[in-house]
Amino acid sequence: MSVQDKIKQQLSENEIVLYMKGSADMPMCGFSARAVNILKSCGAKFATVDVLQDEELRQGIKSFSNWPTIPQLYIRGEFIGGSDIMAEMCEAGELQDMIQGTTAES
């Protein structure tokens, strides 16, 4: 299975996926920690993928989204952005609207 197929499979199996450095319990960079905190504050139930565990995946997700940095958020298979975009969307209430209707916790 190619790395692109692996990414597509991860996105099809989970409504909300955060590609990040580390895990939700132990983020390995400030941007990833910020992204996790934003999703938790929105009440989202989300899957994480630690790109530090797989260099091929780390590079593959960047080309998949055509976005050079990690973390990267996907909702229902759609690329949303990194932690700065997530923060802006959360402040505007847009992120909460996108999460609504997923298997988000209430």
VMD Tcl script that draws the C-alpha trace (Angstrom):
set ca {
  {0.00 0.00 0.00}
  {1.39 3.38 -0.98}
  {1.65 6.18 1.55}
  {-1.05 8.09 -0.35}
  {-3.39 5.08 -0.11}
  {-2.60 4.79 3.60}
  {-3.58 8.45 4.11}
  {-6.80 8.00 2.14}
  {-7.66 4.97 4.26}
  {-7.01 6.86 7.52}
  {-9.22 9.71 6.32}
  {-12.02 7.36 5.27}
  {-11.98 5.51 8.60}
  {-12.15 8.64 10.80}
  {-14.34 11.74 10.48}
  {-11.74 13.99 12.12}
  {-8.02 13.28 11.78}
  {-5.14 15.36 13.10}
  {-1.72 14.60 11.62}
  {0.64 15.82 14.30}
  {3.98 15.42 16.03}
  {3.40 13.12 19.00}
  {0.03 12.07 20.37}
  {-2.97 13.86 21.86}
  {-1.73 12.84 25.31}
  {1.86 13.82 24.61}
  {2.29 16.39 21.80}
  {5.91 16.79 20.70}
  {5.68 20.41 19.53}
  {3.81 23.55 20.53}
  {1.80 23.74 17.32}
  {0.56 20.16 17.73}
  {-0.32 20.85 21.39}
  {-2.25 23.95 20.32}
  {-4.16 21.98 17.67}
  {-5.12 19.26 20.19}
  {-6.29 21.88 22.71}
  {-8.41 23.62 20.06}
  {-10.12 20.36 19.06}
  {-10.72 19.41 22.70}
  {-12.20 22.86 23.41}
  {-14.63 22.27 20.53}
  {-15.68 18.93 22.02}
  {-14.40 17.01 19.02}
  {-13.79 13.28 19.02}
  {-10.76 12.88 16.77}
  {-8.06 10.47 15.69}
  {-4.40 11.44 15.66}
  {-1.55 10.18 13.52}
  {2.00 10.68 14.82}
  {4.10 11.65 11.81}
  {7.30 11.28 13.86}
  {6.79 7.49 13.80}
  {6.90 7.28 9.98}
  {9.14 9.55 7.88}
  {7.47 8.44 4.64}
  {4.07 9.43 6.06}
  {5.50 12.71 7.37}
  {6.57 13.69 3.86}
  {3.56 12.04 2.20}
  {0.97 14.05 4.12}
  {2.70 17.28 3.06}
  {2.42 16.37 -0.62}
  {-1.10 14.94 -0.15}
  {-2.39 18.30 1.12}
  {0.14 20.48 -0.69}
  {0.75 22.06 2.73}
  {4.35 22.24 4.04}
  {3.81 22.05 7.79}
  {2.49 19.77 10.54}
  {-0.03 19.65 12.23}
  {-2.73 19.19 9.59}
  {-6.43 18.81 10.33}
  {-8.90 16.91 8.16}
  {-12.65 16.84 8.71}
  {-14.68 14.33 6.65}
  {-11.67 13.90 4.36}
  {-11.34 17.63 3.68}
  {-8.07 19.38 4.49}
  {-8.77 22.26 6.89}
  {-5.34 23.61 7.76}
  {-2.78 23.93 10.53}
  {-3.01 25.26 14.07}
  {-3.16 28.96 13.09}
  {-6.07 28.38 10.71}
  {-7.75 26.17 13.32}
  {-7.43 28.94 15.93}
  {-8.91 31.55 13.59}
  {-11.79 29.25 12.63}
  {-12.44 28.38 16.28}
  {-12.57 32.06 17.28}
  {-15.07 32.71 14.47}
  {-17.17 29.66 15.41}
  {-16.56 28.05 12.01}
  {-14.63 25.07 13.34}
  {-17.39 24.20 15.80}
  {-19.90 24.32 12.93}
  {-17.76 21.91 10.88}
  {-17.38 19.54 13.81}
  {-21.10 19.56 14.49}
  {-22.69 16.57 12.83}
  {-19.59 14.40 13.17}
  {-19.31 11.93 16.00}
  {-18.21 14.83 18.21}
  {-18.87 14.54 21.89}
  {-21.44 16.92 23.30}
}
mol new
graphics top color blue
foreach p $ca { graphics top sphere $p radius 0.5 }
foreach p [lrange $ca 0 end-1] q [lrange $ca 1 end] { graphics top cylinder $p $q radius 0.2 }
display resetview
